[in-house]
Amino acid sequence: MIDPKDSGKGSDKMDMLLRKFFIKKHNLSSSERETFVHPNIVALSDYINKSLKATDMEDIKAHLACCKECRIEVEATLDAIRRFEAGNLEKVPESISFDIGSYLKKLRNKDSNKPPKK
Amino acid sequence: MPTAREIMEGCFRGEKVFIDAFHERYKRLIYDAIHSWMREYGVQSPEDVGDIFKDFFIKLLENNFASLRRVHDIDHPTGLIYLAARQYTGRYFKRQWIGNRRKHKLTQKLERMPGVRELPEDAMLDILKEAIAELDEDQQNILELLNWGNLTYRGIATQTGLSVTNVGAIINRTKREIRDFIRREYPELRDFFCNKYR
């Protein structure tokens, strides 16, 4: 557990956690370290679209080879894109569909009621 | 019928007609992403699907599609939309877990110790990991040199070829971005990480 006495103000807590984070990372074996921080979803989607630089493509490929979590994300996304393009995705039940128009209206009314910034 | 590019650009401009088109075209994809995430991680909570679906759209609208603006190939946004919906689902359950845990802890222990907010360290580090993944490579390297290499700003400047002022500015910006990420994605932890900036 994090010792409350060890955590002072906001930035001190963050510094403490950042230090612990990197200590944890460097205590791992080199292969575990490879998968410790996952690529973000923008990088994964660029990988799927093959729109990354060759070196970045290789980096993600190496990460996917040893990271099951990211492999699941990429495989699920590729499968969904295939089903989306073939029009084979399940219909959204009426009960959970979202009235985007009225929400947008509400949001804009809220914004227009805000006092103007000085 | 508008193209994917027209829809995305229209959404970024906040035009209702394109936001409607986005909803119409991608709602099945988003629904599928939520379902598939729950299936793969063994979460059986059908009553949450509707809430996640609505919250995902609400968040997109409130943030002016911020999570999708980062798309590089605007003609093919499907992958990013799907991944963003899955990521949102994961965070939804993580937030729920944090919420329950804090409530549980409050009743058990923290009520007697007001002001102390603690969470298992692994959960905090896991959230920090998500925030760090959103940073660019240079920011990640500089954080590592500072926190693992124990280098001073001058040491980092020598190693990276940046000026000392520049290193300081990058570190401050990086920490601000981490705080902003936590404030945005895990508002329950805002006080823990961000009490200096309330």
HADDOCK unambig.tbl for C-alpha pairs under 7 A between the chains (distance, minus, plus):
assign (segid A and resid 1 and name CA) (segid B and resid 119 and name CA) 6.77 0.50 0.50
assign (segid A and resid 1 and name CA) (segid B and resid 120 and name CA) 4.95 0.50 0.50
assign (segid A and resid 1 and name CA) (segid B and resid 121 and name CA) 5.17 0.50 0.50
assign (segid A and resid 2 and name CA) (segid B and resid 118 and name CA) 6.47 0.50 0.50
assign (segid A and resid 2 and name CA) (segid B and resid 119 and name CA) 6.93 0.50 0.50
assign (segid A and resid 2 and name CA) (segid B and resid 120 and name CA) 6.67 0.50 0.50
assign (segid A and resid 2 and name CA) (segid B and resid 121 and name CA) 5.58 0.50 0.50
assign (segid A and resid 4 and name CA) (segid B and resid 116 and name CA) 6.70 0.50 0.50
assign (segid A and resid 4 and name CA) (segid B and resid 118 and name CA) 6.94 0.50 0.50
assign (segid A and resid 9 and name CA) (segid B and resid 195 and name CA) 6.70 0.50 0.50
assign (segid A and resid 9 and name CA) (segid B and resid 196 and name CA) 6.27 0.50 0.50
assign (segid A and resid 10 and name CA) (segid B and resid 192 and name CA) 6.78 0.50 0.50
assign (segid A and resid 10 and name CA) (segid B and resid 193 and name CA) 5.09 0.50 0.50
assign (segid A and resid 10 and name CA) (segid B and resid 194 and name CA) 4.94 0.50 0.50
assign (segid A and resid 10 and name CA) (segid B and resid 195 and name CA) 5.00 0.50 0.50
assign (segid A and resid 10 and name CA) (segid B and resid 196 and name CA) 4.96 0.50 0.50
assign (segid A and resid 13 and name CA) (segid B and resid 193 and name CA) 6.55 0.50 0.50
assign (segid A and resid 14 and name CA) (segid B and resid 193 and name CA) 6.18 0.50 0.50
assign (segid A and resid 18 and name CA) (segid B and resid 147 and name CA) 6.64 0.50 0.50
assign (segid A and resid 19 and name CA) (segid B and resid 147 and name CA) 5.07 0.50 0.50
assign (segid A and resid 19 and name CA) (segid B and resid 148 and name CA) 6.65 0.50 0.50
assign (segid A and resid 21 and name CA) (segid B and resid 125 and name CA) 6.08 0.50 0.50
assign (segid A and resid 22 and name CA) (segid B and resid 144 and name CA) 6.65 0.50 0.50
assign (segid A and resid 22 and name CA) (segid B and resid 147 and name CA) 6.65 0.50 0.50
assign (segid A and resid 22 and name CA) (segid B and resid 148 and name CA) 5.76 0.50 0.50
assign (segid A and resid 23 and name CA) (segid B and resid 148 and name CA) 6.62 0.50 0.50
assign (segid A and resid 37 and name CA) (segid B and resid 129 and name CA) 6.09 0.50 0.50
assign (segid A and resid 37 and name CA) (segid B and resid 133 and name CA) 6.04 0.50 0.50
assign (segid A and resid 38 and name CA) (segid B and resid 133 and name CA) 6.19 0.50 0.50
assign (segid A and resid 39 and name CA) (segid B and resid 133 and name CA) 6.08 0.50 0.50
assign (segid A and resid 40 and name CA) (segid B and resid 133 and name CA) 5.58 0.50 0.50
assign (segid A and resid 40 and name CA) (segid B and resid 134 and name CA) 5.89 0.50 0.50
assign (segid A and resid 41 and name CA) (segid B and resid 80 and name CA) 6.60 0.50 0.50
assign (segid A and resid 41 and name CA) (segid B and resid 83 and name CA) 6.15 0.50 0.50
assign (segid A and resid 41 and name CA) (segid B and resid 84 and name CA) 6.90 0.50 0.50
assign (segid A and resid 42 and name CA) (segid B and resid 70 and name CA) 6.79 0.50 0.50
assign (segid A and resid 42 and name CA) (segid B and resid 71 and name CA) 6.45 0.50 0.50
assign (segid A and resid 42 and name CA) (segid B and resid 80 and name CA) 6.42 0.50 0.50
assign (segid A and resid 45 and name CA) (segid B and resid 79 and name CA) 5.25 0.50 0.50
assign (segid A and resid 45 and name CA) (segid B and resid 80 and name CA) 5.18 0.50 0.50
assign (segid A and resid 77 and name CA) (segid B and resid 79 and name CA) 6.06 0.50 0.50
assign (segid A and resid 77 and name CA) (segid B and resid 82 and name CA) 6.38 0.50 0.50
assign (segid A and resid 77 and name CA) (segid B and resid 83 and name CA) 6.79 0.50 0.50
assign (segid A and resid 81 and name CA) (segid B and resid 78 and name CA) 6.67 0.50 0.50
assign (segid A and resid 81 and name CA) (segid B and resid 79 and name CA) 6.80 0.50 0.50
assign (segid A and resid 84 and name CA) (segid B and resid 29 and name CA) 6.75 0.50 0.50
assign (segid A and resid 89 and name CA) (segid B and resid 28 and name CA) 6.11 0.50 0.50
assign (segid A and resid 89 and name CA) (segid B and resid 29 and name CA) 6.86 0.50 0.50
assign (segid A and resid 90 and name CA) (segid B and resid 28 and name CA) 6.38 0.50 0.50
assign (segid A and resid 91 and name CA) (segid B and resid 28 and name CA) 6.01 0.50 0.50
assign (segid A and resid 92 and name CA) (segid B and resid 28 and name CA) 5.87 0.50 0.50
assign (segid A and resid 92 and name CA) (segid B and resid 31 and name CA) 6.56 0.50 0.50
assign (segid A and resid 96 and name CA) (segid B and resid 50 and name CA) 4.85 0.50 0.50
assign (segid A and resid 98 and name CA) (segid B and resid 54 and name CA) 6.01 0.50 0.50
assign (segid A and resid 100 and name CA) (segid B and resid 20 and name CA) 6.97 0.50 0.50
